[in-house]
Amino acid sequence: MPDLSQSLQKSDIGHLRIIAEFWGLELESNDFDSALEELCASLLDLESVSETLDILQAPAKTALTELINSNGRIEWSVFARKHGEIREMGAGKRDRERPHLKPASTSEILFYRGLIAKAFFETDKGLQEFAYIPDDLLEVITEVGATHASPLQKNEPLGRPATPVEKSFEIPADDFILDDATTYLAALRMNSVGATHESPLHNLLTASNIIKKNIPQTETVKTFLEANRTDALNTLYQAWIKSDSFNELRLIPNIICEGEWKNQPQVTREFLMNLINDIPQGKWWSINSFIKSIKEKFPDFQRPAGDYDSWFIKRESDGQYLRGFAYWDSVDGALIKYLIQTLHWLGKVDLASSEEGKEFTAFRIKSQVEGQKSNDLRPEPFDKKILVSSNGKISVSRYFSRAVRYQIARFCNWEEEKNNEYHYFINAKSLKRANEQGLKAEQLLNLLVKYTNGNVPPALVKALKNWNANGSEARVENLVVLRVNKPEVMEEARKSKAGKYFGELLSPTAVIIKSGAIQKVIEIFAELGLLIEGDEHDKNKLD
């Protein structure tokens, strides 16, 4: 950043005299360059800086400390929103109105004392205007600060501890995301779920390289499913922390992001995580207070140059575009809350609400030691087992090997998960689908025998072996059957035009009608002088 002399170079001697007055100085020279050199020498004196800081009002000290804690500079839009603008005026108007004697903002108090300046600097977001402390003056202020109490501490956590009401109903973190991931990966392999970039889980598995181009990667999936729960959860967490593709803003429910504009999810995530990490571990913290403090101190945490107009974001419920700072809570505040929810999802944060079923109002960061204990994330008691019934039903504990459950799931139809157990059932359809994926019924049988210690009902063993050898040996079908009262009538019908619509002959007086042909048969029978009695509902359905 520029030093003090460079920062004041574009001012005039009148401005230099205003600064000198506040520092208790009287400039001897009327030449600008000489006066500037004289002023800078005095302003960089350790004792003079100490005396000036001592008499600063508290709001000015706070603003100056925020700049110090931000390495000497803050985006001007952020700084001015909190501490006020500096009125633009020429030398003549300034000398007439004397704004330094009636400052309109904290920013003006600091500006007319030479403690801050404004300039444009190149950043990774492009050229942006900043409030800053000149480099050489910052060094002196920092040295003084070592012996002067600062109104703020650099790592002071934002917000406040949660009230008893805010933390009334606790929602402990868990590692159930691992089980959801197992189910989702099996569904993708079975082509029974549509891959969607709107799914947080799909995005997370993609960020972890477990899915690529919507396809589960065999070796990566195997490694992930065979890892212990602690390591597997950490794999997902580390992938999330580092990911540029997992974009929380575009995953927030109830808002829609349109257009080709881009944000920086990883940079934003890192900034917010630094603020969250300042909060004491194991202590319940108010979410609303945390978000409010970020709005006050760092409102533009994800906005390049404080731009609230170029991102096209609308509310899903009514299509209202959420543009401008007025919608900060609906977008930026919602993003902070969504990130905290994601941490809960990843087993890092407990949540709490005022009562069961209400929106969460507090969060608590789990200690690193606690987070490393996989058992801490599981409800007690829990079993690790597989139960197999003779009718083909299989129950798998949530805490059984995820790799084994993934394999079993691919052979079965699924029922609803209940009481920490996943429920499946085997039938001809599920085995046929598995066979189309290159899986054999014998493989399922070997799995069940191995992981139940041989407790597979004999009837199911026989059924799987028969299927493996012969495929389906029986089927259930919905058929339309034509019955007549005499064999002679059936013989006449078979020789008529209706015969081509007949299927398998079941008896001398019964025949199957081919799918969709019932109306044709009725019409032909009418031509033969025979009226067919039947179920109108079935007729209309088949027509």
Secondary structure by P-SEA (a helix, b strand, c coil): ccccccccccccaaaaaaaaaaaccccccccaaaaaaaaaaaaacaaaaaaaaaaccaaaaaaaaaaaaacccccaaaaaacccccccccaaaaaaaccccccccaaaaaaaacccbbbbbbccccccccccccaaaaaaaaaaaaacccccccccccccccccccccbbbbbccaaaaaaaaaaaaaaacccccccccaaaaaaaaacccccccccaaaaaaaaaccaaaaaaaaaaaaaaccccccccccccccccccccccaaaaaaaaaaaaaaccccbbbbaaaaaaaaaacccccccccccccccccccccccccccccccccccaaaaaaaaaaaaaaaccbbbbcccccccccbbbbccccccccccccccccccccccccccbbbbbcccccaaaaaaaaaacccccccccbbbbbbcaaaaaaaaaacccaaaaaaaaaaaacccccaaaaaaaaaaacccccccccbbbbbbbccaaaaaaaaaccccccccccccccbbbbccccaaaaaaaaaaacccccccaaaaaaac
